[in-house]
Amino acid sequence: MKIGLIRCMKTEDKCPGTNCFKAMYKKKAAFKDIEEEIELIGVTTCGGCPGKKAAARAAKMIRKGANAIALSSCITRGNPKGNICPYLEEMKQAITKKLGENIELIEHTH
């Protein structure tokens, strides 16, 4: 499976993505049921609040070969800053609207 990862721009300085990558490559947490090899296609941010760039950036990673988009735990679970993104549902809807219902959207990483 080829995955594009979108993370929270606010947490860039607090988190280098280590736990997301570890979960992905060790097939833990959100990735535990993925049997095939996981290839990370790209990592980007949502573009900052209110996440208006997430859909366009997801589409770019799909064009580059991703067949799934993972929204990192900093967006969906508030790790490490403690606050779930208030724009999460809007981001998911925008990504689904742009890419279609068939895109696999992984809603957290670890």
N, CA, C and O atoms as CSV, one atom per row, in Angstrom:
chain,resi,resn,atom,element,x,y,z
A,1,MET,N,N,0.840,-1.168,0.000
A,1,MET,CA,C,0.000,0.000,0.000
A,1,MET,C,C,0.890,1.237,0.000
A,1,MET,O,O,1.875,1.307,0.734
A,2,LYS,N,N,0.537,2.190,-0.814
A,2,LYS,CA,C,1.280,3.443,-0.906
A,2,LYS,C,C,0.465,4.518,-0.195
A,2,LYS,O,O,-0.699,4.752,-0.522
A,3,ILE,N,N,1.097,5.169,0.786
A,3,ILE,CA,C,0.386,6.090,1.664
A,3,ILE,C,C,0.983,7.490,1.590
A,3,ILE,O,O,2.201,7.667,1.573
A,4,GLY,N,N,0.099,8.471,1.547
A,4,GLY,CA,C,0.468,9.872,1.702
A,4,GLY,C,C,0.036,10.301,3.091
A,4,GLY,O,O,-1.076,9.985,3.514
A,5,LEU,N,N,0.883,11.006,3.803
A,5,LEU,CA,C,0.618,11.402,5.185
A,5,LEU,C,C,0.409,12.903,5.274
A,5,LEU,O,O,1.230,13.684,4.794
A,6,ILE,N,N,-0.700,13.304,5.896
A,6,ILE,CA,C,-0.975,14.715,6.150
A,6,ILE,C,C,-0.932,14.925,7.655
A,6,ILE,O,O,-1.589,14.212,8.413
A,7,ARG,N,N,-0.157,15.904,8.074
A,7,ARG,CA,C,-0.007,16.202,9.498
A,7,ARG,C,C,-0.397,17.638,9.802
A,7,ARG,O,O,-0.577,18.450,8.894
A,8,CYS,N,N,-0.525,17.941,11.074
A,8,CYS,CA,C,-0.920,19.271,11.537
A,8,CYS,C,C,0.268,20.227,11.435
A,8,CYS,O,O,1.364,19.929,11.909
A,9,MET,N,N,0.033,21.368,10.815
A,9,MET,CA,C,1.100,22.344,10.674
A,9,MET,C,C,1.516,22.937,12.028
A,9,MET,O,O,2.673,23.313,12.217
A,10,LYS,N,N,0.576,23.015,12.954
A,10,LYS,CA,C,0.889,23.584,14.270
A,10,LYS,C,C,1.849,22.716,15.076
A,10,LYS,O,O,2.528,23.220,15.970
A,11,THR,N,N,1.915,21.436,14.779
A,11,THR,CA,C,2.782,20.553,15.571
A,11,THR,C,C,4.141,20.308,14.920
A,11,THR,O,O,4.952,19.557,15.462
A,12,GLU,N,N,4.401,20.918,13.783
A,12,GLU,CA,C,5.674,20.702,13.090
A,12,GLU,C,C,6.899,20.890,13.980
A,12,GLU,O,O,7.845,20.105,13.922
A,13,ASP,N,N,6.873,21.937,14.805
A,13,ASP,CA,C,8.037,22.227,15.639
A,13,ASP,C,C,8.117,21.340,16.872
A,13,ASP,O,O,9.174,21.240,17.495
A,14,LYS,N,N,7.008,20.692,17.233
A,14,LYS,CA,C,6.979,19.841,18.419
A,14,LYS,C,C,7.222,18.374,18.091
A,14,LYS,O,O,7.656,17.605,18.949
A,15,CYS,N,N,6.943,17.987,16.852
A,15,CYS,CA,C,6.989,16.570,16.502
A,15,CYS,C,C,7.550,16.384,15.096
A,15,CYS,O,O,7.018,16.946,14.138
A,16,PRO,N,N,8.616,15.603,14.964
A,16,PRO,CA,C,9.180,15.346,13.643
A,16,PRO,C,C,8.490,14.200,12.891
A,16,PRO,O,O,8.948,13.802,11.820
A,17,GLY,N,N,7.389,13.667,13.445
A,17,GLY,CA,C,6.672,12.583,12.771
A,17,GLY,C,C,7.167,11.195,13.121
A,17,GLY,O,O,6.703,10.209,12.549
A,18,THR,N,N,8.095,11.106,14.044
A,18,THR,CA,C,8.727,9.838,14.387
A,18,THR,C,C,7.730,8.738,14.724
A,18,THR,O,O,7.846,7.622,14.217
A,19,ASN,N,N,6.748,9.038,15.579
A,19,ASN,CA,C,5.783,8.009,15.971
A,19,ASN,C,C,4.876,7.604,14.820
A,19,ASN,O,O,4.478,6.442,14.736
A,20,CYS,N,N,4.542,8.523,13.941
A,20,CYS,CA,C,3.748,8.180,12.751
A,20,CYS,C,C,4.521,7.197,11.870
A,20,CYS,O,O,3.983,6.181,11.430
A,21,PHE,N,N,5.783,7.515,11.624
A,21,PHE,CA,C,6.609,6.657,10.772
A,21,PHE,C,C,6.822,5.294,11.412
A,21,PHE,O,O,6.767,4.270,10.732
A,22,LYS,N,N,7.067,5.280,12.721
A,22,LYS,CA,C,7.288,4.033,13.437
A,22,LYS,C,C,6.048,3.140,13.352
A,22,LYS,O,O,6.159,1.945,13.077
A,23,ALA,N,N,4.871,3.720,13.588
A,23,ALA,CA,C,3.627,2.944,13.505
A,23,ALA,C,C,3.429,2.386,12.100
A,23,ALA,O,O,2.994,1.247,11.927
A,24,MET,N,N,3.749,3.193,11.110
A,24,MET,CA,C,3.575,2.777,9.719
A,24,MET,C,C,4.506,1.618,9.374
A,24,MET,O,O,4.063,0.593,8.856
A,25,TYR,N,N,5.779,1.783,9.659
A,25,TYR,CA,C,6.749,0.777,9.244
A,25,TYR,C,C,6.710,-0.495,10.087
A,25,TYR,O,O,7.082,-1.568,9.610
A,26,LYS,N,N,6.259,-0.380,11.339
A,26,LYS,CA,C,6.127,-1.567,12.188
A,26,LYS,C,C,4.716,-2.153,12.125
A,26,LYS,O,O,4.411,-3.146,12.786
A,27,LYS,N,N,3.855,-1.514,11.311
A,27,LYS,CA,C,2.463,-1.944,11.128
A,27,LYS,C,C,1.745,-2.072,12.473
A,27,LYS,O,O,1.187,-3.115,12.813
A,28,LYS,N,N,1.784,-0.987,13.207
A,28,LYS,CA,C,1.106,-0.890,14.498
A,28,LYS,C,C,-0.064,0.085,14.370
A,28,LYS,O,O,-0.202,0.782,13.366
A,29,ALA,N,N,-0.894,0.117,15.398
A,29,ALA,CA,C,-2.010,1.065,15.510
A,29,ALA,C,C,-2.878,1.038,14.240
A,29,ALA,O,O,-3.417,-0.013,13.893
A,30,ALA,N,N,-3.015,2.145,13.562
A,30,ALA,CA,C,-3.899,2.236,12.391
A,30,ALA,C,C,-3.453,1.349,11.234
A,30,ALA,O,O,-4.240,1.070,10.330
A,31,PHE,N,N,-2.219,0.911,11.253
A,31,PHE,CA,C,-1.657,0.142,10.146
A,31,PHE,C,C,-1.575,-1.359,10.433
A,31,PHE,O,O,-1.033,-2.115,9.626
A,32,LYS,N,N,-2.106,-1.791,11.569
A,32,LYS,CA,C,-1.938,-3.179,12.013
A,32,LYS,C,C,-2.583,-4.211,11.101
A,32,LYS,O,O,-2.131,-5.356,11.063
A,33,ASP,N,N,-3.615,-3.844,10.375
A,33,ASP,CA,C,-4.305,-4.810,9.515
A,33,ASP,C,C,-3.848,-4.776,8.055
A,33,ASP,O,O,-4.396,-5.491,7.217
A,34,ILE,N,N,-2.867,-3.965,7.757
A,34,ILE,CA,C,-2.362,-3.868,6.385
A,34,ILE,C,C,-1.355,-4.990,6.167
A,34,ILE,O,O,-0.312,-5.036,6.819
A,35,GLU,N,N,-1.672,-5.880,5.258
A,35,GLU,CA,C,-0.810,-7.037,5.027
A,35,GLU,C,C,0.330,-6.756,4.059
A,35,GLU,O,O,1.437,-7.266,4.232
A,36,GLU,N,N,0.061,-5.944,3.041
A,36,GLU,CA,C,1.103,-5.692,2.046
A,36,GLU,C,C,2.143,-4.697,2.575
A,36,GLU,O,O,1.947,-4.060,3.610
A,37,GLU,N,N,3.225,-4.584,1.856
A,37,GLU,CA,C,4.285,-3.646,2.217
A,37,GLU,C,C,3.731,-2.226,2.166
A,37,GLU,O,O,2.921,-1.896,1.299
A,38,ILE,N,N,4.171,-1.395,3.095
A,38,ILE,CA,C,3.750,0.005,3.128
A,38,ILE,C,C,4.883,0.858,2.579
A,38,ILE,O,O,6.036,0.738,2.993
A,39,GLU,N,N,4.525,1.721,1.640
A,39,GLU,CA,C,5.487,2.670,1.072
A,39,GLU,C,C,4.952,4.074,1.314
A,39,GLU,O,O,3.824,4.389,0.935
A,40,LEU,N,N,5.756,4.908,1.940
A,40,LEU,CA,C,5.379,6.288,2.184
A,40,LEU,C,C,5.678,7.102,0.933
A,40,LEU,O,O,6.829,7.209,0.511
A,41,ILE,N,N,4.638,7.670,0.349
A,41,ILE,CA,C,4.778,8.439,-0.888
A,41,ILE,C,C,5.187,9.880,-0.609
A,41,ILE,O,O,5.980,10.465,-1.346
A,42,GLY,N,N,4.636,10.446,0.468
A,42,GLY,CA,C,4.951,11.825,0.798
A,42,GLY,C,C,4.383,12.215,2.146
A,42,GLY,O,O,3.484,11.563,2.676
A,43,VAL,N,N,4.926,13.295,2.692
A,43,VAL,CA,C,4.472,13.849,3.959
A,43,VAL,C,C,4.290,15.341,3.746
A,43,VAL,O,O,5.168,16.012,3.204
A,44,THR,N,N,3.157,15.850,4.173
A,44,THR,CA,C,2.891,17.273,4.065
A,44,THR,C,C,2.013,17.698,5.221
A,44,THR,O,O,1.553,16.861,5.996
A,45,THR,N,N,1.780,18.977,5.341
A,45,THR,CA,C,0.868,19.466,6.370
A,45,THR,C,C,-0.475,19.801,5.725
A,45,THR,O,O,-0.633,19.789,4.504
A,46,CYS,N,N,-1.421,20.096,6.591
A,46,CYS,CA,C,-2.758,20.501,6.150
A,46,CYS,C,C,-2.725,21.901,5.550
A,46,CYS,O,O,-3.682,22.321,4.899
A,47,GLY,N,N,-1.634,22.621,5.764
A,47,GLY,CA,C,-1.507,23.983,5.267
A,47,GLY,C,C,-1.820,25.027,6.322
A,47,GLY,O,O,-1.767,26.227,6.051
A,48,GLY,N,N,-2.145,24.575,7.519
A,48,GLY,CA,C,-2.508,25.491,8.595
A,48,GLY,C,C,-4.009,25.647,8.697
A,48,GLY,O,O,-4.746,25.342,7.759
A,49,CYS,N,N,-4.444,26.113,9.822
A,49,CYS,CA,C,-5.891,26.264,10.068
A,49,CYS,C,C,-6.503,27.211,9.037
A,49,CYS,O,O,-5.967,28.281,8.750
A,50,PRO,N,N,-7.617,26.793,8.504
A,50,PRO,CA,C,-8.489,25.673,8.829
A,50,PRO,C,C,-8.291,24.435,7.944
A,50,PRO,O,O,-9.261,23.739,7.644
A,51,GLY,N,N,-7.100,24.161,7.537
A,51,GLY,CA,C,-6.818,22.945,6.761
A,51,GLY,C,C,-7.264,23.009,5.317
A,51,GLY,O,O,-7.526,21.973,4.706
A,52,LYS,N,N,-7.356,24.204,4.760
A,52,LYS,CA,C,-7.869,24.366,3.393
A,52,LYS,C,C,-6.999,23.728,2.315
A,52,LYS,O,O,-7.482,23.466,1.213
A,53,LYS,N,N,-5.736,23.477,2.608
A,53,LYS,CA,C,-4.843,22.897,1.597
A,53,LYS,C,C,-4.795,21.374,1.654
A,53,LYS,O,O,-4.163,20.747,0.804
A,54,ALA,N,N,-5.451,20.773,2.639
A,54,ALA,CA,C,-5.373,19.320,2.826
A,54,ALA,C,C,-5.868,18.554,1.606
A,54,ALA,O,O,-5.211,17.604,1.179
A,55,ALA,N,N,-6.992,18.932,1.040
A,55,ALA,CA,C,-7.554,18.198,-0.101
A,55,ALA,C,C,-6.649,18.291,-1.321
A,55,ALA,O,O,-6.404,17.285,-1.987
A,56,ALA,N,N,-6.155,19.474,-1.618
A,56,ALA,CA,C,-5.271,19.647,-2.779
A,56,ALA,C,C,-3.968,18.877,-2.578
A,56,ALA,O,O,-3.438,18.289,-3.520
A,57,ARG,N,N,-3.461,18.883,-1.366
A,57,ARG,CA,C,-2.220,18.169,-1.088
A,57,ARG,C,C,-2.437,16.658,-1.113
A,57,ARG,O,O,-1.558,15.910,-1.542
A,58,ALA,N,N,-3.596,16.213,-0.658
A,58,ALA,CA,C,-3.929,14.780,-0.749
A,58,ALA,C,C,-4.009,14.367,-2.211
A,58,ALA,O,O,-3.494,13.316,-2.592
A,59,ALA,N,N,-4.651,15.189,-3.029
A,59,ALA,CA,C,-4.783,14.891,-4.459
A,59,ALA,C,C,-3.415,14.804,-5.132
A,59,ALA,O,O,-3.195,13.954,-5.994
A,60,LYS,N,N,-2.506,15.677,-4.740
A,60,LYS,CA,C,-1.159,15.641,-5.321
A,60,LYS,C,C,-0.455,14.332,-4.966
A,60,LYS,O,O,0.221,13.741,-5.808
A,61,MET,N,N,-0.612,13.878,-3.714
A,61,MET,CA,C,0.024,12.610,-3.334
A,61,MET,C,C,-0.612,11.429,-4.059
A,61,MET,O,O,0.078,10.463,-4.383
A,62,ILE,N,N,-1.907,11.492,-4.316
A,62,ILE,CA,C,-2.575,10.453,-5.111
A,62,ILE,C,C,-1.997,10.448,-6.525
A,62,ILE,O,O,-1.715,9.384,-7.078
A,63,ARG,N,N,-1.821,11.623,-7.105
A,63,ARG,CA,C,-1.218,11.712,-8.453
A,63,ARG,C,C,0.211,11.171,-8.461
A,63,ARG,O,O,0.687,10.674,-9.482
A,64,LYS,N,N,0.885,11.269,-7.326
A,64,LYS,CA,C,2.263,10.773,-7.219
A,64,LYS,C,C,2.321,9.291,-6.873
A,64,LYS,O,O,3.407,8.732,-6.718
A,65,GLY,N,N,1.150,8.646,-6.748
A,65,GLY,CA,C,1.142,7.197,-6.570
A,65,GLY,C,C,0.505,6.662,-5.301
A,65,GLY,O,O,0.344,5.448,-5.170
A,66,ALA,N,N,0.136,7.527,-4.356
A,66,ALA,CA,C,-0.499,7.041,-3.124
A,66,ALA,C,C,-1.868,6.455,-3.444
A,66,ALA,O,O,-2.574,6.957,-4.318
A,67,ASN,N,N,-2.242,5.396,-2.739
A,67,ASN,CA,C,-3.602,4.875,-2.880
A,67,ASN,C,C,-4.369,4.961,-1.571
A,67,ASN,O,O,-5.481,4.446,-1.457
A,68,ALA,N,N,-3.758,5.625,-0.573
A,68,ALA,CA,C,-4.429,5.909,0.694
A,68,ALA,C,C,-3.826,7.186,1.274
A,68,ALA,O,O,-2.659,7.501,1.044
A,69,ILE,N,N,-4.642,7.908,2.027
A,69,ILE,CA,C,-4.191,9.115,2.713
A,69,ILE,C,C,-4.392,8.892,4.201
A,69,ILE,O,O,-5.478,8.518,4.644
A,70,ALA,N,N,-3.333,9.127,4.970
A,70,ALA,CA,C,-3.415,9.024,6.422
A,70,ALA,C,C,-3.402,10.422,7.018
A,70,ALA,O,O,-2.521,11.229,6.723
A,71,LEU,N,N,-4.385,10.696,7.856
A,71,LEU,CA,C,-4.392,11.924,8.637
A,71,LEU,C,C,-3.725,11.580,9.967
A,71,LEU,O,O,-4.190,10.705,10.698
A,72,SER,N,N,-2.650,12.265,10.268
A,72,SER,CA,C,-1.849,11.896,11.435
A,72,SER,C,C,-2.609,12.088,12.741
A,72,SER,O,O,-3.622,12.785,12.799
A,73,SER,N,N,-2.101,11.463,13.767
A,73,SER,CA,C,-2.733,11.520,15.088
A,73,SER,C,C,-2.731,12.920,15.679
A,73,SER,O,O,-3.552,13.212,16.548
A,74,CYS,N,N,-1.845,13.788,15.240
A,74,CYS,CA,C,-1.881,15.165,15.739
A,74,CYS,C,C,-3.147,15.872,15.262
A,74,CYS,O,O,-3.637,16.779,15.935
A,75,ILE,N,N,-3.673,15.474,14.127
A,75,ILE,CA,C,-4.927,16.036,13.623
A,75,ILE,C,C,-6.122,15.342,14.271
A,75,ILE,O,O,-7.035,16.005,14.762
A,76,THR,N,N,-6.117,14.026,14.273
A,76,THR,CA,C,-7.314,13.274,14.651
A,76,THR,C,C,-7.431,12.951,16.132
A,76,THR,O,O,-8.528,12.700,16.631
A,77,ARG,N,N,-6.297,12.955,16.844
A,77,ARG,CA,C,-6.323,12.601,18.270
A,77,ARG,C,C,-5.691,13.659,19.166
A,77,ARG,O,O,-5.709,13.536,20.390
A,78,GLY,N,N,-5.140,14.684,18.559
A,78,GLY,CA,C,-4.551,15.762,19.344
A,78,GLY,C,C,-3.185,15.469,19.920
A,78,GLY,O,O,-2.756,16.145,20.855
A,79,ASN,N,N,-2.487,14.476,19.386
A,79,ASN,CA,C,-1.130,14.171,19.869
A,79,ASN,C,C,-0.121,15.003,19.091
A,79,ASN,O,O,-0.253,15.049,17.868
A,80,PRO,N,N,0.850,15.650,19.661
A,80,PRO,CA,C,1.158,15.762,21.080
A,80,PRO,C,C,0.559,16.987,21.746
A,80,PRO,O,O,0.746,17.163,22.950
A,81,LYS,N,N,-0.146,17.834,21.030
A,81,LYS,CA,C,-0.579,19.111,21.616
A,81,LYS,C,C,-1.821,19.021,22.484
A,81,LYS,O,O,-2.126,19.966,23.210
A,82,GLY,N,N,-2.545,17.913,22.432
A,82,GLY,CA,C,-3.684,17.723,23.303
A,82,GLY,C,C,-5.024,18.178,22.770
A,82,GLY,O,O,-6.039,18.025,23.450
A,83,ASN,N,N,-5.056,18.733,21.575
A,83,ASN,CA,C,-6.315,19.213,21.007
A,83,ASN,C,C,-6.569,18.585,19.650
A,83,ASN,O,O,-5.759,18.709,18.731
A,84,ILE,N,N,-7.698,17.911,19.533
A,84,ILE,CA,C,-8.095,17.378,18.230
A,84,ILE,C,C,-8.394,18.566,17.319
A,84,ILE,O,O,-8.957,19.567,17.764
A,85,CYS,N,N,-8.027,18.459,16.077
A,85,CYS,CA,C,-8.248,19.543,15.124
A,85,CYS,C,C,-9.739,19.888,15.039
A,85,CYS,O,O,-10.559,19.008,14.779
A,86,PRO,N,N,-10.093,21.143,15.252
A,86,PRO,CA,C,-11.503,21.522,15.152
A,86,PRO,C,C,-12.026,21.486,13.714
A,86,PRO,O,O,-13.232,21.588,13.491
A,87,TYR,N,N,-11.135,21.344,12.752
A,87,TYR,CA,C,-11.518,21.317,11.340
A,87,TYR,C,C,-11.450,19.911,10.754
A,87,TYR,O,O,-11.527,19.747,9.536
A,88,LEU,N,N,-11.309,18.900,11.599
A,88,LEU,CA,C,-11.144,17.522,11.146
A,88,LEU,C,C,-12.253,17.082,10.195
A,88,LEU,O,O,-11.965,16.589,9.104
A,89,GLU,N,N,-13.484,17.246,10.578
A,89,GLU,CA,C,-14.597,16.779,9.730
A,89,GLU,C,C,-14.629,17.508,8.393
A,89,GLU,O,O,-14.878,16.895,7.354
A,90,GLU,N,N,-14.380,18.806,8.418
A,90,GLU,CA,C,-14.349,19.578,7.169
A,90,GLU,C,C,-13.217,19.106,6.266
A,90,GLU,O,O,-13.381,19.017,5.049
A,91,MET,N,N,-12.063,18.805,6.866
A,91,MET,CA,C,-10.926,18.298,6.086
A,91,MET,C,C,-11.255,16.968,5.435
A,91,MET,O,O,-11.000,16.766,4.248
A,92,LYS,N,N,-11.827,16.055,6.227
A,92,LYS,CA,C,-12.189,14.736,5.691
A,92,LYS,C,C,-13.208,14.879,4.561
A,92,LYS,O,O,-13.093,14.209,3.534
A,93,GLN,N,N,-14.191,15.736,4.742
A,93,GLN,CA,C,-15.204,15.950,3.700
A,93,GLN,C,C,-14.583,16.540,2.438
A,93,GLN,O,O,-14.927,16.136,1.327
A,94,ALA,N,N,-13.674,17.491,2.606
A,94,ALA,CA,C,-13.024,18.110,1.442
A,94,ALA,C,C,-12.175,17.099,0.676
A,94,ALA,O,O,-12.169,17.096,-0.555
A,95,ILE,N,N,-11.462,16.247,1.399
A,95,ILE,CA,C,-10.635,15.224,0.752
A,95,ILE,C,C,-11.522,14.235,0.009
A,95,ILE,O,O,-11.242,13.885,-1.138
A,96,THR,N,N,-12.579,13.789,0.652
A,96,THR,CA,C,-13.504,12.841,0.018
A,96,THR,C,C,-14.182,13.464,-1.189
A,96,THR,O,O,-14.353,12.803,-2.213
A,97,LYS,N,N,-14.569,14.723,-1.081
A,97,LYS,CA,C,-15.216,15.409,-2.210
A,97,LYS,C,C,-14.256,15.520,-3.398
A,97,LYS,O,O,-14.652,15.312,-4.545
A,98,LYS,N,N,-13.016,15.843,-3.118
A,98,LYS,CA,C,-12.032,16.021,-4.200
A,98,LYS,C,C,-11.592,14.691,-4.810
A,98,LYS,O,O,-11.389,14.598,-6.021
A,99,LEU,N,N,-11.443,13.658,-3.969
A,99,LEU,CA,C,-10.879,12.401,-4.442
A,99,LEU,C,C,-11.902,11.288,-4.637
A,99,LEU,O,O,-11.584,10.254,-5.224
A,100,GLY,N,N,-13.114,11.484,-4.158
A,100,GLY,CA,C,-14.139,10.461,-4.307
A,100,GLY,C,C,-14.239,9.568,-3.090
A,100,GLY,O,O,-13.331,9.508,-2.262
A,101,GLU,N,N,-15.340,8.890,-3.000
A,101,GLU,CA,C,-15.631,8.021,-1.858
A,101,GLU,C,C,-14.717,6.799,-1.799
A,101,GLU,O,O,-14.570,6.196,-0.736
A,102,ASN,N,N,-14.110,6.429,-2.903
A,102,ASN,CA,C,-13.309,5.200,-2.944
A,102,ASN,C,C,-11.899,5.366,-2.385
A,102,ASN,O,O,-11.185,4.377,-2.219
A,103,ILE,N,N,-11.490,6.588,-2.096
A,103,ILE,CA,C,-10.157,6.785,-1.544
A,103,ILE,C,C,-10.123,6.263,-0.110
A,103,ILE,O,O,-11.028,6.535,0.679
A,104,GLU,N,N,-9.087,5.524,0.216
A,104,GLU,CA,C,-8.956,5.053,1.586
A,104,GLU,C,C,-8.371,6.175,2.433
A,104,GLU,O,O,-7.290,6.693,2.151
A,105,LEU,N,N,-9.102,6.532,3.463
A,105,LEU,CA,C,-8.692,7.595,4.363
A,105,LEU,C,C,-8.431,6.960,5.735
A,105,LEU,O,O,-9.353,6.494,6.404
A,106,ILE,N,N,-7.174,6.952,6.130
A,106,ILE,CA,C,-6.773,6.396,7.427
A,106,ILE,C,C,-6.846,7.549,8.424
A,106,ILE,O,O,-6.170,8.565,8.261
A,107,GLU,N,N,-7.667,7.383,9.454
A,107,GLU,CA,C,-8.000,8.522,10.301
A,107,GLU,C,C,-7.139,8.733,11.527
A,107,GLU,O,O,-7.505,9.532,12.389
A,108,HIS,N,N,-6.043,8.073,11.640
A,108,HIS,CA,C,-5.026,8.358,12.644
A,108,HIS,C,C,-3.799,7.524,12.297
A,108,HIS,O,O,-3.837,6.703,11.381
A,109,THR,N,N,-2.745,7.732,13.010
A,109,THR,CA,C,-1.543,6.958,12.716
A,109,THR,C,C,-1.122,6.099,13.907
A,109,THR,O,O,-0.837,4.912,13.750
A,110,HIS,N,N,-1.086,6.685,15.069
A,110,HIS,CA,C,-0.648,5.929,16.257
A,110,HIS,C,C,-1.514,6.264,17.452
A,110,HIS,O,O,-1.300,5.728,18.539
